[in-house]
Amino acid sequence: MRRGLLVRTCAGLAGAATLGVGAALAAQWVVQDEPITPLPPAPAIAPAKLALGALLFRDPRLSQRQTVSCNSCHDLGTNGASNRNFDVAQNGGALRMNTLTVFNAALNYRFNWRGRRETFERFTAQVLDDPALMGAANGVAVARLRRDPAMVARFRAVYGRHIDEAALVDALAAYQRSLVTPGARFDRWLAGDDRALSAQERRGYARFKALGCVSCHQGVNVGGNLMQRHGVFHPIGSADPVLVRVPSLRNVAATAPYFHDGSAPTLRHAVRAMGRAQLDLALSPQDVDDIVAFLGTLTGTYQGRPIRPPAPGSRR
């Protein structure tokens, strides 16, 4: 069955749109003219390196005060992020932007909301050095790990040398590249399983395309491959930054709250707000219901279980 493209690009949708690695990867997965393409499998990475990266991802010694790990804000047991508007910085205050999920993050063409890092290695190094995030800069984390004989042995087995900053960053980046979430019902539909989506979900996808949402949210990660101005027609969230890297909508039903400032508490709220701010449209309740239903089909699995939101009221 040929599934045609029904995209109406919204006139006046302003901002710098810069395609990158994510778009190039998506081009390898073109499926019957659809603007959204299936997730590729996780890359092949040596098991010993993956195991080392998994340990480091959960190791609080990488933080300035040795109180948090990468997993503290990017909980792999739930949605790869948190349920806070803003996570807590090393100084006890709030971070400036909402935490993005780490699942499928390697498929984005740039990293974080501002898109300032172009490789996962540079992004990982920046997170380790940033005093508001991990903050164990100037070799502090490396020095701590070198005092652990078991960790020294693991690094030597994987890299053939003593622990250094480059190996630390490489192991973390490699592990995060493995955090792909296959199994979304939408991907099964793209592969030809017409029973994978309900009539409402298919209707929601058709509206998602026809209204112009797909102008920014397309490709393998349903976003993540361009920069865009938010609040084109009406304000949405905080004014800063003016340009944001378009977030991926993979697993979006599990990653509330939404937007760079976490100001949309539910997916319905986010869909309505985006229609007004980016498309100058007051979406009907039926359109909102249908689009939200479609977005729910983008939820994949990690280690055999569906991606899920944190428990209500939990604060990590």
C-alpha positions in Angstrom: 0.0 0.0 0.0 1.3 3.4 -1.0 0.9 6.0 1.8 1.1 9.4 0.2 2.5 12.6 1.7 -0.2 15.1 2.8 1.9 18.0 4.0 0.9 21.6 4.0 3.9 23.6 5.1 2.6 26.5 7.1 3.2 29.8 5.4 5.1 32.1 7.7 6.7 29.4 9.7 9.9 31.3 10.4 13.3 30.5 11.6 16.6 28.9 10.6 16.0 25.3 9.5 19.3 23.4 9.3 19.3 19.8 8.4 22.1 17.5 9.6 23.2 14.0 10.5 19.7 13.0 11.7 18.2 13.8 8.4 20.9 12.0 6.5 20.3 8.9 8.6 16.6 9.2 8.1 17.1 9.2 4.3 18.4 5.6 4.6 15.0 4.6 6.0 12.6 6.1 3.4 9.3 4.1 3.6 6.7 4.6 0.9 6.9 8.4 0.8 6.1 9.0 4.5 7.8 12.0 6.2 8.4 10.0 9.3 10.7 7.0 9.1 11.3 3.9 11.3 13.9 3.8 14.0 17.1 2.0 13.0 18.5 -0.7 15.3 20.9 0.3 18.0 24.5 0.4 16.7 26.8 -2.5 17.3 29.0 -1.7 20.2 31.4 -4.0 22.0 29.6 -5.5 25.1 32.5 -4.6 27.4 32.3 -1.0 26.4 28.5 -0.9 26.8 28.8 -2.4 30.3 31.4 0.2 31.2 29.2 3.0 29.9 26.2 1.7 31.8 28.2 1.7 35.1 29.4 5.3 34.4 25.9 6.5 33.6 24.9 5.6 37.1 28.1 6.6 38.9 27.7 9.7 41.2 31.5 10.1 41.3 31.1 12.0 37.9 29.3 14.8 39.7 30.9 17.6 41.7 29.4 16.7 45.0 29.1 13.0 44.2 25.4 13.1 44.9 23.9 12.6 41.4 24.5 10.6 38.3 23.4 10.9 34.7 20.5 8.6 35.6 19.3 11.0 38.3 17.9 13.3 35.6 17.7 10.8 32.8 15.9 7.9 34.5 16.3 4.8 32.2 13.7 3.0 34.4 11.0 5.4 33.1 11.1 7.9 30.3 14.8 8.8 30.0 14.1 12.2 31.6 12.2 13.3 34.7 8.8 14.7 35.6 10.0 18.1 36.8 9.7 21.4 35.0 13.3 21.9 35.8 15.7 19.5 37.4 18.0 20.5 40.3 21.4 22.0 39.6 24.6 21.2 41.5 24.1 24.3 43.6 20.6 23.3 44.7 18.9 25.7 42.4 16.8 24.9 39.3 18.3 24.3 35.9 17.3 26.8 33.2 15.6 24.4 30.8 13.4 21.3 31.0 15.3 18.0 30.8 15.1 16.3 27.4 14.9 12.5 27.2 18.1 10.6 26.6 16.3 7.8 24.7 17.0 8.1 20.9 19.0 11.3 21.6 21.9 10.1 19.4 19.6 10.4 16.4 19.3 14.1 16.8 21.5 16.3 14.7 22.5 18.6 17.5 22.1 18.4 21.3 20.3 20.2 24.0 17.6 22.8 23.5 20.0 25.4 22.1 21.7 23.0 19.7 25.2 24.1 20.6 26.9 20.7 20.5 27.2 18.9 17.2 28.5 15.5 18.4 27.5 13.3 21.3 31.1 13.3 22.5 31.2 17.1 22.7 27.8 17.2 24.3 28.8 14.6 26.9 32.0 16.5 27.7 30.1 19.7 28.2 27.6 18.0 30.6 30.5 16.6 32.6 32.2 20.0 32.8 29.1 22.3 33.3 29.0 23.4 37.0 25.2 23.4 36.9 25.0 19.8 35.6 27.7 17.4 36.7 30.5 19.9 37.3 33.4 17.5 38.0 35.7 19.4 35.6 39.5 19.6 35.5 40.1 15.9 35.8 38.2 15.5 39.1 36.0 12.7 37.9 39.0 10.9 36.2 41.0 11.2 39.4 38.2 9.6 41.5 37.8 6.7 39.1 41.5 6.1 39.0 41.4 5.3 42.7 39.0 2.4 42.0 41.1 -0.7 41.0 38.0 -2.4 39.5 37.2 0.6 37.3 40.9 0.9 36.3 40.8 -2.7 35.2 37.6 -2.2 33.2 39.0 0.8 31.3 42.2 -1.0 30.6 40.3 -4.0 29.2 38.2 -1.8 26.9 40.7 0.9 25.9 44.1 -0.7 26.6 45.2 2.3 28.7 44.7 4.0 32.0 41.6 6.1 32.6 41.6 9.5 30.9 39.0 12.1 29.9 38.7 10.9 26.3 38.0 7.3 27.3 35.5 8.4 29.9 33.6 10.6 27.4 33.8 7.8 24.7 32.3 5.2 27.0 29.4 7.4 28.1 28.7 8.5 24.5 28.8 4.9 23.2 26.4 3.8 25.9 23.9 6.6 25.2 24.0 5.7 21.5 22.6 2.3 22.5 19.5 3.8 24.1 17.2 3.3 21.2 13.6 2.4 21.8 12.2 0.2 19.0 8.7 -1.4 18.9 6.5 1.6 18.5 3.2 0.8 16.9 3.6 3.6 14.4 6.8 1.9 13.2 4.9 -1.4 12.8 2.3 0.5 10.7 5.1 2.0 8.6 6.4 -1.5 8.0 3.0 -2.5 6.5 0.9 -3.7 9.5 -2.3 -1.8 8.9 -3.8 -3.3 12.1 -1.2 -1.6 14.3 -3.1 1.7 14.4 -6.8 2.4 15.2 -9.0 4.5 12.9 -8.6 7.5 15.3 -4.8 7.2 15.3 -4.6 7.1 11.6 -6.9 10.1 11.4 -4.6 11.9 13.9 -1.6 11.2 11.7 -3.4 12.5 8.7 -4.3 15.7 10.6 -0.7 16.0 11.9 0.5 16.1 8.3 -2.2 18.2 6.8 -2.1 20.9 9.5 1.7 21.3 9.0 3.0 19.8 12.3 5.2 17.5 10.2 7.0 20.5 8.8 9.2 20.5 11.9 8.5 17.0 13.3 9.5 14.4 10.7 12.3 12.0 10.0 13.6 9.1 12.0 13.2 11.0 15.4 10.0 12.8 14.5 12.0 16.0 15.1 15.5 16.6 16.4 16.9 17.5 12.9 16.5 21.3 12.7 16.4 24.6 14.7 13.2 26.6 14.8 11.8 29.7 16.3 9.1 29.1 18.9 6.1 31.4 19.3 5.9 32.2 15.5 2.4 33.6 15.8 1.8 33.8 19.5 4.1 33.4 22.6 4.7 29.9 23.9 6.6 29.4 27.1 9.5 31.6 28.1 10.9 33.9 25.4 14.5 32.7 25.8 16.0 31.2 23.8 14.5 32.5 20.6 15.6 29.5 18.6 15.4 25.9 19.9 16.3 22.6 18.5 13.0 21.0 17.6 12.5 18.2 20.1 11.9 14.6 19.1 8.4 13.3 19.6 9.5 9.7 20.1 7.9 8.5 23.4 6.3 11.9 23.8 3.3 10.5 25.5 5.6 9.5 28.4 7.7 12.7 28.7 5.5 15.4 30.3 5.9 18.2 31.1 6.6 19.8 27.7 8.4 22.7 26.0 11.8 24.1 26.9 10.4 25.6 30.1 8.2 22.7 31.1 5.1 25.0 30.9 2.8 22.5 29.3 1.7 19.9 31.9 -0.1 17.5 29.5 0.2 16.4 25.9 -3.3 17.8 25.2 -2.2 21.2 26.5 1.0 21.0 24.4 -0.9 20.1 21.2 -3.3 23.0 21.6 -0.6 25.5 22.5 1.6 24.4 19.5 -1.4 24.8 17.1 -1.9 28.4 18.2 1.7 29.4 18.6 3.3 27.8 15.6 0.4 27.5 13.1 -2.0 30.3 14.2 -4.8 27.7 14.5 -7.4 27.0 17.2 -7.5 23.3 17.0 -10.9 21.6 17.5 -11.3 19.2 20.4 -11.6 16.4 17.8 -8.3 17.4 16.2 -6.6 17.5 19.6 -7.9 14.1 20.6 -6.9 12.6 17.3 -3.4 14.1 17.2 -2.8 13.0 20.9 -4.0 9.5 20.0 -1.5 9.4 17.1 1.4 10.7 19.3 0.7 7.8 21.6 1.7 5.4 18.9 5.2 6.7 18.9 6.0 5.1 22.3 8.6 2.4 22.0 10.3 -0.1 24.3 13.6 -0.3 26.2 14.9 -3.7 27.3 11.5 -5.2 26.4 9.3 -2.9 28.4 7.3 0.1 27.1 8.6 3.5 27.9 6.5 5.0 30.7 6.3 8.2 32.6 7.5 8.5 36.2 5.0 7.7 38.9 2.6 10.6 39.6 4.0 12.9 42.2 7.5 11.4 42.2 10.4 13.9 42.4 13.9 12.6 41.9 
